[in-house]
């Protein structure tokens, strides 16, 4: 069972980084910012969702 949890954690980290890089690139068109935001992954995705009009807060 621990193997399934490990695979799920790795998939979540990869998905968060991919979303963060895609958002960053669409906003800034900068490889440097995309790398920084890729390291921040889910933190940047949540920040983006909270600070944009129509995000999580509606």
GUNU-862250 format. One record per residue: residue in three letters; chain; z, x, y of N, C-alpha, C in turn. Coordinates in Angstrom, 3 decimals, padded with zeros to 6 digits. Last residue first. Example, Ala and Ser with C-alpha at 12.3 -4.5 7.8 and 13.67 -1.06 7.14 Angstrom:
+--------+--------+----------+----------+----------+----------+----------+----------+----------+----------+----------+
| residu | chaine |      n.Z |      n.X |      n.Y |     ca.Z |     ca.X |     ca.Y |      c.Z |      c.X |      c.Y |
+--------+--------+----------+----------+----------+----------+----------+----------+----------+----------+----------+
|    SER |      A |  007.080 |  012.850 | -002.250 |  007.140 |  013.670 | -001.060 |  007.870 |  012.900 |  000.030 |
|    ALA |      A |  007.800 |  013.190 | -005.690 |  007.800 |  012.300 | -004.500 |  007.800 |  013.200 | -003.300 |
+--------+--------+----------+----------+----------+----------+----------+----------+----------+----------+----------+
//
This chain:
+--------+--------+----------+----------+----------+----------+----------+----------+----------+----------+----------+
| residu | chaine |      n.Z |      n.X |      n.Y |     ca.Z |     ca.X |     ca.Y |      c.Z |      c.X |      c.Y |
+--------+--------+----------+----------+----------+----------+----------+----------+----------+----------+----------+
|    UNK |      A | -006.316 | -014.205 |  033.724 | -007.117 | -015.373 |  034.052 | -007.697 | -015.263 |  035.354 |
|    UNK |      A | -005.018 | -012.064 |  032.695 | -004.226 | -012.962 |  033.545 | -005.025 | -014.179 |  034.003 |
|    UNK |      A | -006.966 | -010.620 |  031.349 | -005.944 | -011.324 |  030.575 | -005.163 | -012.337 |  031.406 |
|    UNK |      A | -009.512 | -011.153 |  033.765 | -009.012 | -010.428 |  032.605 | -007.976 | -011.259 |  031.861 |
|    UNK |      A | -010.395 | -012.185 |  036.124 | -010.824 | -012.854 |  034.907 | -010.391 | -012.148 |  033.646 |
|    UNK |      A | -010.479 | -009.058 |  037.714 | -010.502 | -010.520 |  037.865 | -011.068 | -011.168 |  036.590 |
|    UNK |      A | -008.571 | -006.436 |  036.192 | -009.873 | -007.000 |  036.566 | -009.761 | -008.510 |  036.742 |
|    UNK |      A | -006.156 | -005.518 |  035.221 | -006.462 | -005.301 |  036.641 | -007.799 | -005.893 |  037.085 |
|    UNK |      A | -005.921 | -005.976 |  032.484 | -004.912 | -006.544 |  033.397 | -005.323 | -006.471 |  034.859 |
|    UNK |      A | -008.049 | -004.578 |  031.360 | -007.968 | -006.025 |  031.189 | -006.991 | -006.670 |  032.166 |
|    UNK |      A | -007.357 | -001.928 |  032.063 | -008.593 | -002.520 |  032.562 | -008.531 | -004.051 |  032.476 |
|    UNK |      A | -004.991 | -001.637 |  030.569 | -004.972 | -001.506 |  032.030 | -006.200 | -002.184 |  032.635 |
|    UNK |      A | -006.069 | -001.868 |  027.985 | -005.103 | -002.872 |  028.466 | -005.016 | -002.830 |  029.989 |
|    UNK |      A | -007.689 |  000.437 |  027.970 | -008.275 | -000.882 |  027.714 | -007.363 | -001.986 |  028.246 |
|    UNK |      A | -005.808 |  002.485 |  028.369 | -006.831 |  002.240 |  029.377 | -007.454 |  000.858 |  029.197 |
|    UNK |      A | -004.340 |  002.235 |  026.002 | -003.651 |  002.123 |  027.291 | -004.662 |  001.813 |  028.397 |
|    UNK |      A | -006.213 |  002.709 |  023.988 | -005.725 |  001.341 |  024.184 | -004.980 |  001.175 |  025.504 |
|    UNK |      A | -007.247 |  005.713 |  025.295 | -007.706 |  004.619 |  024.445 | -007.117 |  003.257 |  024.805 |
|    UNK |      A | -006.869 |  008.218 |  026.299 | -005.877 |  007.186 |  026.624 | -006.076 |  005.926 |  025.786 |
|    UNK |      A | -009.152 |  009.489 |  025.389 | -007.844 |  009.968 |  024.933 | -006.763 |  008.927 |  025.195 |
|    UNK |      A | -011.050 |  008.009 |  026.801 | -011.064 |  007.981 |  025.341 | -009.752 |  008.474 |  024.759 |
|    UNK |      A | -010.524 |  008.784 |  029.401 | -010.176 |  007.425 |  029.007 | -010.217 |  007.251 |  027.495 |
|    UNK |      A | -011.522 |  011.420 |  029.230 | -010.126 |  011.163 |  029.607 | -009.701 |  009.781 |  029.133 |
|    UNK |      A | -014.211 |  010.895 |  028.579 | -013.361 |  011.666 |  027.665 | -011.886 |  011.404 |  027.955 |
|    UNK |      A | -015.041 |  009.470 |  030.846 | -015.135 |  008.846 |  029.529 | -014.253 |  009.572 |  028.515 |
|    UNK |      A | -014.732 |  011.384 |  032.852 | -013.856 |  010.203 |  032.848 | -013.888 |  009.504 |  031.495 |
|    UNK |      A | -016.800 |  013.155 |  031.965 | -015.412 |  013.618 |  032.099 | -014.449 |  012.431 |  032.061 |
|    UNK |      A | -019.121 |  011.647 |  032.123 | -018.653 |  012.087 |  030.809 | -017.185 |  012.514 |  030.874 |
|    UNK |      A | -019.633 |  008.810 |  034.045 | -019.153 |  010.190 |  034.049 | -018.616 |  010.549 |  032.664 |
|    UNK |      A | -020.074 |  006.157 |  034.924 | -021.193 |  006.997 |  034.474 | -020.834 |  008.479 |  034.526 |
|    UNK |      A | -018.091 |  004.259 |  035.603 | -018.150 |  005.527 |  036.329 | -019.388 |  006.374 |  036.028 |
|    UNK |      A | -018.413 |  001.833 |  034.114 | -017.894 |  001.831 |  035.480 | -018.228 |  003.093 |  036.250 |
|    UNK |      A | -019.452 |  002.499 |  031.646 | -020.117 |  001.436 |  032.404 | -019.646 |  001.398 |  033.854 |
|    UNK |      A | -017.633 |  004.457 |  030.809 | -019.008 |  004.835 |  031.103 | -019.708 |  003.770 |  031.943 |
|    UNK |      A | -015.321 |  002.870 |  030.428 | -015.330 |  003.957 |  031.397 | -016.753 |  004.338 |  031.790 |
|    UNK |      A | -016.142 |  001.176 |  028.349 | -015.739 |  000.625 |  029.647 | -015.846 |  001.697 |  030.724 |
|    UNK |      A | -016.634 |  003.108 |  026.333 | -017.699 |  002.201 |  026.778 | -017.383 |  001.605 |  028.148 |
|    UNK |      A | -014.114 |  004.300 |  026.047 | -015.251 |  005.114 |  026.477 | -016.377 |  004.221 |  026.997 |
|    UNK |      A | -012.620 |  002.083 |  025.135 | -012.259 |  002.763 |  026.378 | -013.426 |  003.592 |  026.915 |
|    UNK |      A | -013.899 |  001.521 |  022.702 | -013.899 |  000.520 |  023.767 | -013.604 |  001.182 |  025.109 |
|    UNK |      A | -013.327 |  003.914 |  021.315 | -014.708 |  003.504 |  021.545 | -014.803 |  002.481 |  022.676 |
|    UNK |      A | -010.523 |  003.878 |  021.218 | -011.221 |  004.958 |  021.923 | -012.653 |  004.567 |  022.244 |
|    UNK |      A | -010.120 |  001.603 |  019.638 | -009.590 |  001.676 |  021.000 | -010.290 |  002.746 |  021.820 |
|    UNK |      A | -011.334 |  002.413 |  017.224 | -011.858 |  001.272 |  017.960 | -011.387 |  001.300 |  019.406 |
|    UNK |      A | -009.681 |  004.548 |  016.426 | -011.099 |  004.757 |  016.679 | -011.704 |  003.634 |  017.502 |
|    UNK |      A | -007.249 |  003.219 |  016.077 | -007.346 |  004.307 |  017.045 | -008.804 |  004.557 |  017.396 |
|    UNK |      A | -007.928 |  001.427 |  014.021 | -007.482 |  000.933 |  015.320 | -007.586 |  001.992 |  016.392 |
|    UNK |      A | -008.494 |  003.158 |  011.904 | -009.549 |  002.294 |  012.431 | -009.179 |  001.772 |  013.810 |
|    UNK |      A | -005.974 |  004.294 |  011.468 | -007.085 |  005.140 |  011.880 | -008.220 |  004.311 |  012.465 |
|    UNK |      A | -004.568 |  002.025 |  010.636 | -004.158 |  002.741 |  011.846 | -005.291 |  003.627 |  012.355 |
|    UNK |      A | -005.902 |  001.403 |  008.270 | -005.912 |  000.448 |  009.377 | -005.532 |  001.133 |  010.682 |
|    UNK |      A | -005.289 |  003.618 |  006.699 | -006.681 |  003.353 |  007.055 | -006.772 |  002.390 |  008.227 |
|    UNK |      A | -002.511 |  003.261 |  006.473 | -003.049 |  004.471 |  007.091 | -004.495 |  004.257 |  007.535 |
|    UNK |      A | -002.358 |  000.878 |  005.063 | -001.814 |  000.954 |  006.423 | -002.372 |  002.156 |  007.161 |
|    UNK |      A | -003.480 |  001.675 |  002.652 | -004.152 |  000.638 |  003.442 | -003.655 |  000.655 |  004.888 |
|    UNK |      A | -001.574 |  003.515 |  001.770 | -002.936 |  003.963 |  002.040 | -003.700 |  002.965 |  002.898 |
|    UNK |      A |  000.648 |  002.010 |  001.213 |  000.690 |  002.861 |  002.401 | -000.689 |  003.391 |  002.754 |
|    UNK |      A |  000.000 |  000.818 | -001.192 |  000.000 |  000.000 |  000.000 |  000.000 |  000.862 |  001.255 |
+--------+--------+----------+----------+----------+----------+----------+----------+----------+----------+----------+
//
